[in-house]
Amino acid sequence: MIEPRAEPEARREPATPARRFAPAAAVLIAVLVSVFGGYAVAALLIEPAGPPVSVGGVVRVQPLSGWEFAGRYAVAGMPAARITRGNGNLDVLVTLADAPDELAHRYVDEVLKPSAPRLEISGELERVQVGGAASGARFAYVGVFDRGGSPIEGEVTVLVSSTGHGVIFDAWAPEGLLQYVRGDVETMQARAELL
């Protein structure tokens, strides 16, 4: 009878520092890419894209990546343009105005209220300075703009330049989705050029 031969015992080499820390380094790199990679991608996505949109010869707005010009229209005698991205929209309107408060109230009375069977406006106007060029005010709203439709959530920023030109930025989306485009909208507002 032949006896099985014992296999020689495998010799283990002692772990070098590089081998010992390689798994930890791989995990650290994966975590860093996951955390900071999103910021890098977000920075790329807020770059200007497409030609700037001029409204009424008063303001020029540069759409960001993913946003596109959707058309021109007029409402309550004010020239307007729409820039859109998925469910998010930014309407830019221009008119003459003396003060941000007056322009905000006028927009509510002449544009929002007549087209919304149900409308809720936030309390006081928030004072804003956009792009350092004009004084402004901001308010939020939620409304239903067609019978039986879904609620729309919006945020309106109004600016009045020293030359008496008023600019209205109405950012809106289905209720609950405005938060996903608010950063882009604020970037486009801050970069808007009063002509």
DRENGU-72219 format. One record per residue (C-alpha): x, y, z; chain; residue in three letters. Coordinates in steps of 0.1 Angstrom, whole numbers. Layout:
! DRENGU-72219
<xx: X, yy: Y, zz: Z, unit: A, code: ala> .
...
//
This chain:
! DRENGU-72219
<xx: 0, yy: 0, zz: 0, unit: A, code: met> .
<xx: 12, yy: 34, zz: -9, unit: A, code: ile> .
<xx: 10, yy: 61, zz: 17, unit: A, code: glu> .
<xx: 0, yy: 95, zz: 6, unit: A, code: pro> .
<xx: 27, yy: 120, zz: 7, unit: A, code: arg> .
<xx: 22, yy: 150, zz: 29, unit: A, code: ala> .
<xx: 21, yy: 182, zz: 9, unit: A, code: glu> .
<xx: 49, yy: 206, zz: 19, unit: A, code: pro> .
<xx: 35, yy: 234, zz: 40, unit: A, code: glu> .
<xx: 31, yy: 267, zz: 21, unit: A, code: ala> .
<xx: 54, yy: 293, zz: 33, unit: A, code: arg> .
<xx: 38, yy: 326, zz: 40, unit: A, code: arg> .
<xx: 58, yy: 357, zz: 35, unit: A, code: glu> .
<xx: 54, yy: 384, zz: 60, unit: A, code: pro> .
<xx: 31, yy: 412, zz: 49, unit: A, code: ala> .
<xx: 49, yy: 443, zz: 37, unit: A, code: thr> .
<xx: 35, yy: 477, zz: 47, unit: A, code: pro> .
<xx: 22, yy: 482, zz: 12, unit: A, code: ala> .
<xx: 2, yy: 450, zz: 13, unit: A, code: arg> .
<xx: -11, yy: 457, zz: 47, unit: A, code: arg> .
<xx: -24, yy: 492, zz: 38, unit: A, code: phe> .
<xx: -36, yy: 485, zz: 2, unit: A, code: ala> .
<xx: -72, yy: 475, zz: 12, unit: A, code: pro> .
<xx: -76, yy: 505, zz: 35, unit: A, code: ala> .
<xx: -62, yy: 528, zz: 8, unit: A, code: ala> .
<xx: -86, yy: 514, zz: -18, unit: A, code: ala> .
<xx: -116, yy: 520, zz: 6, unit: A, code: val> .
<xx: -104, yy: 556, zz: 13, unit: A, code: leu> .
<xx: -101, yy: 564, zz: -24, unit: A, code: ile> .
<xx: -136, yy: 550, zz: -31, unit: A, code: ala> .
<xx: -150, yy: 571, zz: -3, unit: A, code: val> .
<xx: -132, yy: 603, zz: -15, unit: A, code: leu> .
<xx: -144, yy: 597, zz: -51, unit: A, code: val> .
<xx: -180, yy: 591, zz: -38, unit: A, code: ser> .
<xx: -180, yy: 622, zz: -16, unit: A, code: val> .
<xx: -161, yy: 647, zz: -37, unit: A, code: phe> .
<xx: -168, yy: 633, zz: -71, unit: A, code: gly> .
<xx: -203, yy: 646, zz: -69, unit: A, code: gly> .
<xx: -190, yy: 682, zz: -64, unit: A, code: tyr> .
<xx: -168, yy: 679, zz: -94, unit: A, code: ala> .
<xx: -197, yy: 666, zz: -116, unit: A, code: val> .
<xx: -220, yy: 694, zz: -102, unit: A, code: ala> .
<xx: -194, yy: 720, zz: -111, unit: A, code: ala> .
<xx: -193, yy: 707, zz: -146, unit: A, code: leu> .
<xx: -231, yy: 708, zz: -149, unit: A, code: leu> .
<xx: -235, yy: 745, zz: -139, unit: A, code: ile> .
<xx: -214, yy: 757, zz: -168, unit: A, code: glu> .
<xx: -231, yy: 779, zz: -194, unit: A, code: pro> .
<xx: -246, yy: 761, zz: -223, unit: A, code: ala> .
<xx: -261, yy: 775, zz: -255, unit: A, code: gly> .
<xx: -266, yy: 811, zz: -265, unit: A, code: pro> .
<xx: -277, yy: 837, zz: -239, unit: A, code: pro> .
<xx: -314, yy: 846, zz: -239, unit: A, code: val> .
<xx: -322, yy: 883, zz: -242, unit: A, code: ser> .
<xx: -356, yy: 895, zz: -230, unit: A, code: val> .
<xx: -370, yy: 929, zz: -241, unit: A, code: gly> .
<xx: -335, yy: 944, zz: -245, unit: A, code: gly> .
<xx: -333, yy: 947, zz: -207, unit: A, code: val> .
<xx: -318, yy: 915, zz: -194, unit: A, code: val> .
<xx: -296, yy: 886, zz: -208, unit: A, code: arg> .
<xx: -297, yy: 852, zz: -191, unit: A, code: val> .
<xx: -272, yy: 825, zz: -199, unit: A, code: gln> .
<xx: -288, yy: 790, zz: -196, unit: A, code: pro> .
<xx: -267, yy: 764, zz: -178, unit: A, code: leu> .
<xx: -260, yy: 729, zz: -189, unit: A, code: ser> .
<xx: -292, yy: 709, zz: -193, unit: A, code: gly> .
<xx: -313, yy: 740, zz: -196, unit: A, code: trp> .
<xx: -327, yy: 752, zz: -229, unit: A, code: glu> .
<xx: -346, yy: 781, zz: -244, unit: A, code: phe> .
<xx: -383, yy: 771, zz: -247, unit: A, code: ala> .
<xx: -398, yy: 802, zz: -263, unit: A, code: gly> .
<xx: -409, yy: 838, zz: -260, unit: A, code: arg> .
<xx: -443, yy: 851, zz: -250, unit: A, code: tyr> .
<xx: -460, yy: 882, zz: -235, unit: A, code: ala> .
<xx: -482, yy: 883, zz: -204, unit: A, code: val> .
<xx: -499, yy: 914, zz: -190, unit: A, code: ala> .
<xx: -481, yy: 935, zz: -215, unit: A, code: gly> .
<xx: -447, yy: 922, zz: -204, unit: A, code: met> .
<xx: -423, yy: 905, zz: -228, unit: A, code: pro> .
<xx: -411, yy: 872, zz: -215, unit: A, code: ala> .
<xx: -390, yy: 841, zz: -223, unit: A, code: ala> .
<xx: -389, yy: 806, zz: -208, unit: A, code: arg> .
<xx: -359, yy: 785, zz: -201, unit: A, code: ile> .
<xx: -366, yy: 749, zz: -191, unit: A, code: thr> .
<xx: -350, yy: 717, zz: -178, unit: A, code: arg> .
<xx: -372, yy: 687, zz: -173, unit: A, code: gly> .
<xx: -399, yy: 697, zz: -148, unit: A, code: asn> .
<xx: -381, yy: 729, zz: -139, unit: A, code: gly> .
<xx: -388, yy: 762, zz: -156, unit: A, code: asn> .
<xx: -376, yy: 797, zz: -154, unit: A, code: leu> .
<xx: -397, yy: 825, zz: -168, unit: A, code: asp> .
<xx: -380, yy: 858, zz: -173, unit: A, code: val> .
<xx: -402, yy: 889, zz: -177, unit: A, code: leu> .
<xx: -393, yy: 926, zz: -181, unit: A, code: val> .
<xx: -412, yy: 958, zz: -175, unit: A, code: thr> .
<xx: -408, yy: 993, zz: -161, unit: A, code: leu> .
<xx: -409, yy: 996, zz: -123, unit: A, code: ala> .
<xx: -400, yy: 1020, zz: -95, unit: A, code: asp> .
<xx: -395, yy: 995, zz: -66, unit: A, code: ala> .
<xx: -391, yy: 958, zz: -60, unit: A, code: pro> .
<xx: -422, yy: 957, zz: -37, unit: A, code: asp> .
<xx: -444, yy: 974, zz: -62, unit: A, code: glu> .
<xx: -432, yy: 950, zz: -90, unit: A, code: leu> .
<xx: -437, yy: 919, zz: -68, unit: A, code: ala> .
<xx: -473, yy: 930, zz: -60, unit: A, code: his> .
<xx: -480, yy: 938, zz: -96, unit: A, code: arg> .
<xx: -468, yy: 904, zz: -107, unit: A, code: tyr> .
<xx: -490, yy: 886, zz: -82, unit: A, code: val> .
<xx: -521, yy: 908, zz: -91, unit: A, code: asp> .
<xx: -517, yy: 908, zz: -129, unit: A, code: glu> .
<xx: -501, yy: 874, zz: -137, unit: A, code: val> .
<xx: -504, yy: 848, zz: -109, unit: A, code: leu> .
<xx: -539, yy: 855, zz: -94, unit: A, code: lys> .
<xx: -558, yy: 858, zz: -128, unit: A, code: pro> .
<xx: -544, yy: 824, zz: -139, unit: A, code: ser> .
<xx: -547, yy: 804, zz: -107, unit: A, code: ala> .
<xx: -580, yy: 794, zz: -92, unit: A, code: pro> .
<xx: -561, yy: 785, zz: -60, unit: A, code: arg> .
<xx: -530, yy: 804, zz: -49, unit: A, code: leu> .
<xx: -510, yy: 808, zz: -17, unit: A, code: glu> .
<xx: -483, yy: 834, zz: -14, unit: A, code: ile> .
<xx: -456, yy: 834, zz: 12, unit: A, code: ser> .
<xx: -457, yy: 861, zz: 39, unit: A, code: gly> .
<xx: -433, yy: 890, zz: 38, unit: A, code: glu> .
<xx: -410, yy: 898, zz: 9, unit: A, code: leu> .
<xx: -374, yy: 887, zz: 14, unit: A, code: glu> .
<xx: -349, yy: 914, zz: 4, unit: A, code: arg> .
<xx: -322, yy: 901, zz: -20, unit: A, code: val> .
<xx: -292, yy: 915, zz: -38, unit: A, code: gln> .
<xx: -287, yy: 896, zz: -70, unit: A, code: val> .
<xx: -254, yy: 899, zz: -88, unit: A, code: gly> .
<xx: -247, yy: 931, zz: -69, unit: A, code: gly> .
<xx: -263, yy: 952, zz: -96, unit: A, code: ala> .
<xx: -299, yy: 957, zz: -86, unit: A, code: ala> .
<xx: -320, yy: 957, zz: -55, unit: A, code: ser> .
<xx: -346, yy: 930, zz: -53, unit: A, code: gly> .
<xx: -372, yy: 910, zz: -34, unit: A, code: ala> .
<xx: -382, yy: 874, zz: -33, unit: A, code: arg> .
<xx: -414, yy: 855, zz: -24, unit: A, code: phe> .
<xx: -426, yy: 819, zz: -28, unit: A, code: ala> .
<xx: -460, yy: 806, zz: -39, unit: A, code: tyr> .
<xx: -480, yy: 774, zz: -44, unit: A, code: val> .
<xx: -509, yy: 773, zz: -67, unit: A, code: gly> .
<xx: -531, yy: 753, zz: -91, unit: A, code: val> .
<xx: -530, yy: 770, zz: -125, unit: A, code: phe> .
<xx: -556, yy: 748, zz: -143, unit: A, code: asp> .
<xx: -588, yy: 733, zz: -131, unit: A, code: arg> .
<xx: -581, yy: 699, zz: -115, unit: A, code: gly> .
<xx: -544, yy: 703, zz: -122, unit: A, code: gly> .
<xx: -515, yy: 695, zz: -99, unit: A, code: ser> .
<xx: -501, yy: 722, zz: -76, unit: A, code: pro> .
<xx: -472, yy: 742, zz: -89, unit: A, code: ile> .
<xx: -445, yy: 755, zz: -65, unit: A, code: glu> .
<xx: -427, yy: 787, zz: -75, unit: A, code: gly> .
<xx: -402, yy: 813, zz: -63, unit: A, code: glu> .
<xx: -403, yy: 847, zz: -77, unit: A, code: val> .
<xx: -373, yy: 871, zz: -76, unit: A, code: thr> .
<xx: -379, yy: 907, zz: -88, unit: A, code: val> .
<xx: -351, yy: 932, zz: -95, unit: A, code: leu> .
<xx: -353, yy: 969, zz: -102, unit: A, code: val> .
<xx: -323, yy: 985, zz: -118, unit: A, code: ser> .
<xx: -312, yy: 1021, zz: -113, unit: A, code: ser> .
<xx: -326, yy: 1029, zz: -148, unit: A, code: thr> .
<xx: -362, yy: 1019, zz: -137, unit: A, code: gly> .
<xx: -362, yy: 986, zz: -155, unit: A, code: his> .
<xx: -378, yy: 957, zz: -137, unit: A, code: gly> .
<xx: -369, yy: 920, zz: -142, unit: A, code: val> .
<xx: -390, yy: 892, zz: -129, unit: A, code: ile> .
<xx: -375, yy: 857, zz: -125, unit: A, code: phe> .
<xx: -403, yy: 831, zz: -119, unit: A, code: asp> .
<xx: -388, yy: 797, zz: -112, unit: A, code: ala> .
<xx: -415, yy: 770, zz: -110, unit: A, code: trp> .
<xx: -419, yy: 732, zz: -110, unit: A, code: ala> .
<xx: -445, yy: 707, zz: -98, unit: A, code: pro> .
<xx: -449, yy: 709, zz: -60, unit: A, code: glu> .
<xx: -419, yy: 693, zz: -43, unit: A, code: gly> .
<xx: -396, yy: 695, zz: -73, unit: A, code: leu> .
<xx: -385, yy: 731, zz: -72, unit: A, code: leu> .
<xx: -357, yy: 723, zz: -47, unit: A, code: gln> .
<xx: -339, yy: 703, zz: -74, unit: A, code: tyr> .
<xx: -335, yy: 733, zz: -97, unit: A, code: val> .
<xx: -333, yy: 761, zz: -72, unit: A, code: arg> .
<xx: -294, yy: 761, zz: -72, unit: A, code: gly> .
<xx: -293, yy: 764, zz: -110, unit: A, code: asp> .
<xx: -319, yy: 791, zz: -111, unit: A, code: val> .
<xx: -301, yy: 812, zz: -85, unit: A, code: glu> .
<xx: -269, yy: 808, zz: -105, unit: A, code: thr> .
<xx: -286, yy: 820, zz: -137, unit: A, code: met> .
<xx: -301, yy: 850, zz: -118, unit: A, code: gln> .
<xx: -267, yy: 859, zz: -103, unit: A, code: ala> .
<xx: -250, yy: 858, zz: -137, unit: A, code: arg> .
<xx: -278, yy: 876, zz: -155, unit: A, code: ala> .
<xx: -267, yy: 909, zz: -172, unit: A, code: glu> .
<xx: -289, yy: 940, zz: -171, unit: A, code: leu> .
<xx: -284, yy: 957, zz: -205, unit: A, code: leu> .
//
